[in-house]
């Protein structure tokens, strides 16, 4: 089997500049996932993991579990993906690039809906919890401790 050709970066950038977005690869997904994407009438987009996964979790009709956490794809990033039939279903990252999924937190469909209504966006739902389970958790804790000390010093006693 021949390896798939990747679009040259110039093509990706030109498409992004022309359309304002670039489609994420999705031909490798199970047939029922591809059918659900077609039925929803949209294409997953790169750099929109939260929107891709939240939209799919809410409207696809498939039994998926929404997760937010950390993935390593070159560097460690906050990311969203789904679990479908016990396997990772990533609507954003190309599996050919070998992403490694780290710790994650589950959000229910109700939590997704509440967050969307409260913020009007598709975004990270449990940002504080995700920070604390990630590879930079110690950095966040140290920064928070330093900030707490500064606040304590700047507040008048009384």
N, C-alpha and C positions, 0 to 999 in steps of 0.2 A: 504494500500500500504506500503510495506516495505521500510524503508529508504535505500538509496544506500550506499554500502560499499565504503569507501575511501581507496585508496592505502596507506599502512603504509609508514611512512616517509623513512624507510630503503629501500623500493622498489623504491620510487621516486629517492632517492639519487643514488642507484645502477644503475637505468636506465639512469639517467643523466650522471653518470661517464662513462657508457658503450657507450652511443650514442652521448653524448655532448648536449643533449636536452631532454625535456620531453613534451609529447603532452598535450595541454590544453583540458579540457572536452568540447565536442561540440555536444553530442547526444541530449541535451535539446533545441537546436536551431530549428527554423521552418524548414520544409522540404526543401523549396526552398534554404535556406541558406546552409543546409547540401549538397544539390545537387551541389550548386556552389563551395563549398569547394572540393568536389570530382572531379568536372570537372577541377578545377585548379590544381589538383594533388598534393596538399600539406596539411599538418595538422597544425593548429595553435599551437604555442608553448608557454609554460609558460615563463614569463619574456621577452617576445618579443611583447608587446602590439602595439608599433608603426609599426613594420614590419607586424604583423598580420592584423591590420586595414588598413594600407596604401595599402598593396597588395590587400586586399579584395575590398577596395573602387575603386582601379584602374582597376582591372581585372575581377571582379565577374559578371559584367553586371547588377547587381541589383541596384536599386535606393536607395543608402545609403548616409548618411551625416557623414563625418568624423569629430570627435571632439577630442580636447586635453584639458585636465583640471586636476581636482583633484578628487580622489576617496579615501574613507576611507574604508580600509579592514584591520582592526587591527590598522594601523597608516595611516596618510594622505600621499598619494603618487601622484606624477605626473603620468598621465595615458592617454591612448588613447582608445576610443571606438567609436561605430557607432550608428546612429539612423536609424532604418529600420521600415517603416510603423508606425511611431510615437512612437516606443518603443526602449529602449536601447538594443543594440546588442553588447555584450562584448565577443570578441573572445578569451580572455585571462583568465579572472577571473571566478571562479566557482560561480554561483549565489547562491548555497547552503550556501556559507559563508557570505552572506548578505552584499555585498559591497554597500556603500552609495555614490552616485555620487554628487559631488559638482559643483562649477562653471566650465564652459568650453567655449572654443572658437572654432568656425567652421573654417575649412580650405577646400578650393575647391580642386577638382581633379587637376586643373592646378597648384595650389600652391604646392601640393604634388609632382607633376612631376618636377617642377622647383627646389624644394629642393633636390629631389633625384639626379637630374643631377648636381646640384651645389656641393653636398657633397659626392655623391656616396654611401649614406647609407639611411636606414630607421631610422629616428630619430625625436625627438621633433622639430616641425617646428617653432612654435611661442614661444620659450622659455621665452623671456622677458615678453610677455603678460601673459603667464600662471603663471609665478612667481607672478605677480601683482594681480592676482585674487584668489590666493590660501590662505590657512590659515596662511602662514608664510609671507604674504605680508609686514607687518609692520617690520619684522626682515630684509627683503631685503632692505626696504627703509632706515632703520637705518644704515645698513652696507654701503649702497651707500653714505649716507650723511657723515659718518665717513671717508670713502675713499676719498670723494671729499675734505674734510677738510685737510687730510694728503697731498693730491696732491697740494692743494693750498699753504700749508706751505712749501713744499719742492721745489716749483718752484721759481726761482729768480724773483724778481720784476723788471719790466722794460718795 
